[in-house]
Structure formats: structure tokens, C-alpha cells
């Protein structure tokens, strides 16, 4: 690993088809606190261990990798779309991947690049949208808690699918549109300030069936779905219950 992050690339606005400018501004305003585990992104820090556990499980299964390997993504290119300030990109780099992170908010990309440099990690950070990738392809594409913030979910998933290599793996997560998610994420979490107010629009949440339809329309095949639950004793955990939030994994059909 190199001792500095890769240069930040800012593509033309020509590639902003799926970006919602209001959403980008909302998350860009949080850039300075992304890496503060007690700041506005505290919930993401709490989610990260579960995310990484699920991701590692799917990577091991897809590429038949030894669970004891410290660098299961060695030799692979990984893309994190809607990367924020790099909370997932940095662990992916430590798992051995050559990582690219893209985000709609330039402020987040600047914070990500600074933190990666301080961490001694080389990560290719770019401000822009999925459309900016052109013909680039990646072995692993992730986009966690992002699709509910884009302007065109179908176009977004199609873009993620285009970015996959033939043997690629796509992993998404998003809140489900249920009474429980409204209560937990908006009434309680946003109401009590655990998540910044205005972060979520419940009407833009996708049900598992809706997201599956978008994935299949993009020419991919769903291979796993898992719920994200909350335990008072353990915090966030993987679960068979998808009513709050859920992960999906897909491959080329």
C-alpha cells in the first residue's frame, strides 16, 4: 500500500443523470464529521462491522476464498458508489482490493482523500455519479444505503450492472418501506437527532421485491438477500427479518 491517496478526480456534470443535487448537498454538509464516530455519521460507524461481515461472507462464497485469508480481495478491483468519506473504501483496501470510490458530493471526496492519505492507503476517489465510469469494469461493486437517495433508481442499478465484470459481484443495502422503518429511522432516529433531520424520504425506500425487479431488469440475478436488524444487547445484526433494512447480492444472469 502506498503512503498517499490517489488524486481526486472530478468529472463533468454531463455524468450527473442519477444524482439528486439536494441529496448531494445534504450529505456534503456532513463531510467534516464522517470520520467522527460520535458525529452526524455515528450510525454508519455502528453499521460498518455488520456490513463488512456480510460483504466478507459473500466474497468468500462467490470466489471460494479461504475464510482465514487476510486479503481476500487481492488482485481484484472494487468500486464503492456513494462512498461518502470512505468508511467502506478503506476496509476494502485493507482487504487487498484496488479501490475506487465515487460520491456525488465533492466535499465528501475531499474528506475521503485526506483521511486515506493519513491512513497510508491508496484509493482512487472521484466526485461524480455512476455514469462517469464509462467502460470501466470492477470485480466487486458496492453501494450501501445509497439507492434511496438517487433520482432514478432503475438507471442507477443499470449503471451498477454495467460496471461489473462478467464474474463480478454486486452488493447493495437499503431500508425497506415498512411501518417499522418509518418509526425507527424517521420518527425515532431523525426525531431524536441520532441521524440528521431530512436524511431520509420514506416514500423513496424500496421493498425487496421492487429492488429485485430493478436488479433483474438490469440483467443480473439475485443470489442472496439478508435482513439488517437491531438487538438491544448486540446492536446491529444480520437477520432473516428484512422489515427494517436489508442487503442483496447479485451476479450477472
N, C-alpha and C positions, 0 to 999 in steps of 0.2 A: 504494500500500500504506500502511496506517495504521501508527502507531508503537506500537501495543499489541495484544496478542492479545484476541480476543473473550472475554466472560465464560465461565467454565466452568459447564456445566450438568450437574447430577447427577439423573437421572431416578429414579423409584420402582423398588423391587426387583420390582415387578409385571412388569417387562420383562426379567427375567433368565433366560428359558427356555433359551437355548443356552449360558449361561455356566457353566463349571466353577469353583466357588469356590476349589478347591485350585490350579488353574492361575492364576487371577487373583491369588491371594496370592503364588504363586511369582514371577510377573513384577512384581508391585507391589513386592516386596522389592528389586528391581533398579533401581527408579526413579531413584535418585540417580546411577547410573552410566551411564544410557542414552546420554548425550552424550559420554562419555569413550571415545575411540577405542581406548584400551588397557584399558578396564574390562570388566565382565561382558558387555557388548553389542558387544565388539570385532568379533565375527564378522558382526554386522549392518552395521557400518560398511564392512566389506570387501565385503559383498554389494550395498550400495546402488548403486554405479556400474553394475553389470550389470542390476539391477532397473530403473534409470532408462533404460538403453539399450533394454531390451525394451519398457518402457512407451511410450517416445517412438516407437519403431518402430510399435507397434500403433495409437497415437493418430494418427500421420501417415497411416497406411494407411486407417483407418476413416473419418476425416473429411477425407481428401485434403488434408492440410496441408503446406505448403512446409517442407522439411527445414531451411531456413535461418531459419525463424521462431524468435524467442527466447521467444515467449509463445503456444505452440500451443493452450493451454487457455483462452485469453482468452474470456470470455463463457460459460464452462461451469462447472457445479457438480461438484465432485469429493468423494467420500466414501472415507475410508480406515478400514476396520473392523479393530479390533485394532491401533490405531495406535501403541501404546507411548507413548514420549515425543516422537513426531513426526518420526522420521527420514525418513519418506516424505512426510508432510504438508508440511513446509517446502519441499522441492523442487517439489512440486505447486503450491504458492502462487507460487513464483518463476516457474513456467511459465505463470502467468496465471489459474489456477483460483480460484474461491471455494471454499475447502476446509473440510470438516467432518471431524473425526477423533473416533472413538469407541473407547473401550477399557474393558475390564471392571474394571481396577484404578484407583481414584481417585488413587492415588499417582502413577501414570504420567501421568494427565491434568494433575495439578498441575505436574509437572516439564515437561510439554509446553507448557503455557500460559506458564510462566516463561521458557522458552527462546525461545518465539515472540516474547514481548514484548521480550526482549533483542535479538532479531534484527530487530525492526521489522516483524513480519509479523502480519496479522490472520487468525487461524484459529479457527474455531468448534469448540472442544474440548468433548466431553461424556463423562461417565463412565456407562457402561451397555452395552447389547447392541443387536444389530441390530433386535430387536423394538421398541425405544424410538422408532424413526423414524416410526411411524405412516404417514401418507400422503405423506411427503416423498419426492421423486424426485431422482435425480442423473444427470448425463450420463456420468460415469466413476465406477465403484465398484472399489476395490482392496482386497484382503485377502491379504497376503503372509506366508507361514509362520504361519498362524493356524488354519486349519481342523482341523489335527491336535490342537488344544488345546481344542476346544469339546465340549460334552456331547452334541450332536445335530447331526452333520454335514448330514443331509438338511434339517432345519429351518433350519440356518444358511444353506445355499445357497439355499433357498426365500426366506429373508429378503433375501439379497443381490439375488436376482432381482426381488423386489417393489420394491426401492429404485431400479431402473433406469428411466430414461425410455425411451420407445419406440425411440429411436435410440441408446440407451445402450451402453456398453462395460464389460464385467466382466473384470477381470484377477486371477487367483489364482496363488499358488505354494505348493508343499508338498513335503515329502520323499516319495519313493517307498518302498514297503515291500519292500525287497530286502535281500539279504545285504550289499551294498555300503553301503547307508545305515546299517545297524546297525553295521557296522565303523567307518565314517567318523564318524558323528555321536554314537554312544553309546560304543562301545569306545574309540575314539581321542580324539575331541573332548571328550566329557564325562570320560573316564578321565584325560586329561591336564590337565583344568581349562580348556581353551580355551572351553568352554561350561559354565555352571553345572550341576552334577550334578542329575539329576532333571528337566531341561528337557524331555526327550523320552520318550514311551512308544512304542516301535517298533510295538506292536500297533495303535496308533491312526493310523499312517501310511496314506495312501490310494494305491492304484495308479492310474495314468492311466485305466484302464477303469472303476474304481469312481467316480472323481471325474466322469468323463464321464457316467456313468449318473445321478448326482445332478444334474448341470447340465441334462441333457435332461429329467429328471423335473420340474424347476422351470420348464420351458417355454422354455429357452434353447437356442441352437445353438452348438456349438464351432466356432471359426474358425481357431484356431491352438494348437499345442502345441509347446513347446520345452524341451529339457533344460538343466539348470544343471550344468556340470561344473567340475572343478578342474584347473588346469595349474600345475605347479611353477614354470614361467617367468612365467606371467601372472596366477596366482591364479584367482579365479572367472571363468568364461567361459560364454557361451551355447554350447550344443552340441546335436547331434542325439541324444545319448545321455541318456536320461531315468532311468537306473538310480539316480542319487543324489538328484536333486531336479528339479522341473520347473515350468514356467509353463503356464497355459492362459488363452486369451482366448475370451470368449463374447459373443453378442449375442442379442437376442430372436429367437425362432424364426420 
